Amino acid sequence: MKYTINLVRQLRREELKAIELKNRIFTIGLSCGAVLGIAVLIMVFQTLAMQTKLSYERQKLARVEMEYSKYKKTRMEVNKADIERLDSLQADRVFWTKKVAAMAYYLPDNFWITKFIFDGRVYRVSGFGYISPKQEQLITLDDYLNKLRADSTYKDVFKSTFFNAVARADEDKFHDRVSFEYSSTR
């Protein structure tokens, strides 16, 4: 009996197994390399994003510190003159709502105020009204000013009130008009 062994076939199988093993190792290495490359890319992008955010926050902090230093430099010191000026502004103020309401409340029928001016010391009022058939316009205006002088909401600021002018100005034969102007002083 004779045995024959084909060693070439066995060598070919071992070579094929070695090539397959080499290919598997190469594929696994390539996959690991790709995963490592992706991880490195993600790390690079995250690092760049963090550096950008950090740079933005540093700029913001620098701006806030600069504003704070300006605030510290320009912080005002209150001295006696400032307090006196503030006191004079508060003492010289006039609450106009009650003054104008008093003027309107006592204003006679068919009389209107057309203009009022206040220069800080003198309050000037102009207006007109229609003359009644009895022609009592001077008495009516005098009563108006007396009521205004007696009103506590008006006289608390304006101590004296007086006529400046009263003049008759007829519009037509049906409407006789009287124009008036009075002043109030502090």
C-alpha positions in Angstrom: 0.0 0.0 0.0 1.0 3.3 -0.9 0.1 6.6 0.7 0.4 9.9 -1.0 0.1 13.2 0.7 -0.5 16.3 -1.3 1.3 19.0 0.7 0.5 21.8 -1.8 -3.2 21.7 -1.1 -2.6 21.9 2.6 -0.2 24.8 2.1 -2.8 26.5 -0.1 -5.5 26.2 2.6 -3.1 27.6 5.2 -2.2 30.4 2.9 -5.9 31.2 2.4 -6.6 31.1 6.1 -3.7 33.5 6.6 -5.0 35.8 3.9 -8.5 35.7 5.5 -7.0 36.4 8.9 -4.9 39.2 7.5 -8.0 40.7 5.8 -10.0 40.5 9.0 -7.2 42.1 11.0 -7.0 44.8 8.3 -10.8 45.4 8.3 -10.9 45.5 12.1 -7.9 47.9 12.2 -9.4 50.1 9.5 -12.7 50.2 11.4 -10.9 51.1 14.7 -8.9 53.7 12.8 -12.1 55.2 11.4 -13.8 55.3 14.8 -10.6 56.9 16.3 -10.6 59.5 13.5 -14.2 60.3 14.0 -13.6 60.6 17.7 -10.6 62.9 17.1 -12.7 65.1 14.7 -15.6 65.4 17.2 -13.0 66.3 19.9 -11.5 69.0 17.7 -14.9 70.5 16.8 -15.9 70.5 20.5 -12.7 72.1 21.5 -13.0 74.8 18.9 -16.6 75.5 19.9 -15.6 75.7 23.6 -12.7 78.1 22.7 -15.1 80.3 20.7 -17.6 80.4 23.6 -14.7 81.1 26.0 -13.5 83.9 23.8 -17.0 85.4 23.7 -17.4 85.2 27.4 -14.0 86.8 27.9 -15.1 89.7 25.7 -18.3 90.0 27.6 -16.5 90.0 30.9 -14.1 92.7 29.6 -17.0 94.9 28.5 -18.7 94.5 31.9 -15.5 95.3 33.7 -14.9 98.3 31.5 -18.5 99.6 32.2 -18.0 99.0 35.9 -14.7 100.9 35.9 -16.5 103.8 34.1 -19.2 103.7 36.7 -16.7 103.8 39.6 -14.9 106.7 37.9 -18.1 108.7 37.3 -19.8 107.9 40.6 -21.2 111.3 41.7 -20.6 112.6 45.1 -23.5 114.5 46.6 -22.5 117.8 48.1 -24.3 120.6 49.8 -24.9 122.6 46.6 -26.6 119.7 44.9 -28.9 119.2 47.9 -29.8 122.9 47.9 -30.5 122.8 44.1 -32.7 119.8 44.5 -34.5 121.4 47.4 -35.1 124.6 45.4 -36.5 122.6 42.5 -38.9 120.8 44.8 -39.9 124.0 46.6 -40.6 125.9 43.3 -42.7 123.2 41.6 -46.4 123.9 40.9 -49.0 121.2 40.7 -51.1 122.5 37.8 -54.1 120.1 37.8 -55.7 121.7 40.9 -54.9 125.3 39.7 -56.5 124.7 36.2 -59.4 122.9 37.8 -60.1 125.9 40.1 -59.8 128.3 37.2 -62.4 126.3 35.2 -64.7 125.7 38.2 -65.2 129.4 38.9 -65.3 130.6 35.3 -68.7 132.1 34.5 -71.0 130.9 31.7 -70.1 132.1 28.2 -66.5 132.9 29.3 -63.5 131.0 28.0 -59.8 131.0 28.7 -57.7 131.1 25.6 -54.2 131.3 26.8 -52.1 131.0 30.0 -48.4 131.4 30.5 -46.2 130.8 33.5 -42.6 132.2 33.6 -41.6 130.8 37.0 -42.9 133.8 38.9 -45.9 135.4 37.2 -48.9 133.4 35.8 -50.7 135.3 33.0 -54.2 134.3 31.8 -56.1 135.6 28.8 -59.6 134.9 27.7 -62.9 136.3 26.5 -66.6 136.1 27.2 -69.9 137.3 25.8 -71.5 140.4 27.3 -74.9 139.8 28.9 -77.8 142.1 28.1 -77.3 143.9 31.5 -73.7 144.5 30.6 -72.4 143.2 33.9 -69.1 141.8 32.5 -66.9 143.7 34.9 -68.8 142.6 37.9 -68.9 139.0 36.6 -65.1 139.1 36.0 -64.5 140.7 39.4 -66.6 138.0 41.1 -64.6 135.3 39.2 -61.3 136.7 40.4 -62.5 137.1 44.0 -63.6 133.4 44.0 -60.3 132.4 42.6 -58.4 134.5 45.2 -60.4 132.8 47.9 -59.8 129.2 46.6 -57.3 127.4 48.8 -56.0 125.2 46.0 -55.2 128.3 43.9 -53.9 130.8 46.5 -51.5 128.3 48.1 -49.0 129.1 45.3 -50.4 132.4 43.8 -50.6 134.9 46.7 -52.0 137.9 44.7 -54.2 138.0 41.6 -55.1 141.2 39.8 -56.6 142.4 36.5 -54.2 143.5 33.7 -56.7 144.4 31.1 -60.4 144.3 30.2 -61.5 145.4 26.7 -64.7 145.3 24.8 -64.3 143.7 21.3 -67.6 143.4 19.4 -67.7 140.6 16.8 -70.9 141.6 15.2 -74.2 143.1 16.2 -75.4 139.9 17.9 -72.3 139.0 19.8 -70.7 141.6 22.0 -67.5 140.4 23.4 -65.2 141.3 26.3 -61.5 140.3 26.4 -59.7 140.0 29.7 -56.3 139.3 31.1 -55.3 138.8 34.7 -52.0 137.9 36.4 -51.2 135.9 39.5 -47.8 136.2 41.3 -46.1 133.9 43.7 
